Amino acid sequence: MKRSKQIQGHPYIEYTKPHYSEEEMKSRSQAFYEWLDTRRTVRDFSDKPVPKEVIDNILLASSTAPSGAHKQPWTFCVVQSAEMKKQIREAAEKEEYESYHSRMSEEWLKDLQPLGTDWHKPFLEIAPYLIIVFKRAYELDEKGEKKNNYYVSESVGLASGLLLAAIHQAGLVALTHTPSPMNFLSKLLNRPENERPFLLIPVGYPAEETFVPDLKRKSLEEIAVYY
Ligand code: IYR
């Protein structure tokens, strides 16, 4: 039984972690890194259905992320309906067409060449689920008064990272898609004024034959400075 107590009038609950030996920690952390390193962004999806329970679980996993003042300032919209997916694809492709043809710089387009992206977004109709992550800029209480959320982008970014890890752990793949501008999603999904679209994440199985760019990840020396 976990012990509980009051601290300054607020409820606290005992927190314990299993104790690993240094050897165990080394092998666990290495195994976790090697497993995460097998996650890839995939752009070719299968239309094979995925049980809703899996999506429910990955959303709950994502929602364990730390957040400013524990406000959990996120809403996940899960789109399954073929009709809604079609509308999202049409609206996203319209914006992306503009982006690829006039809004993005030459340098940006060149940087994207190895990834093979363009304005066509068929995955928005093929993937069995589209998860649209919304950030909640503020809350409205019962009286309609604005209540603050804190570090909203940081919080929703953390939740999105855990979401991608949970998707990977379930044996599925995802694409972090950022159609720009994204406000068409608020309109199509009829979201309230306090919510802003953050990421559009198709989720499903990879297509039968899937190739991904042969990317290399930065070395420890490139990403870390020890003082
Ligand atoms: N949002 C566009 C373009 C795009 C931009 C970056 I930075 C990427 O890493 C990938 C794509 C699109 O989704 O195609």
Boltz pocket constraint, residues with backbone or C-beta under 6 A from the ligand:
constraints:
  - pocket:
      binder: B
      contacts: [[A, 96], [A, 112], [A, 115], [A, 117], [A, 118], [A, 119], [A, 176], [A, 177], [A, 178], [A, 179], [A, 180]]
      max_distance: 6.0
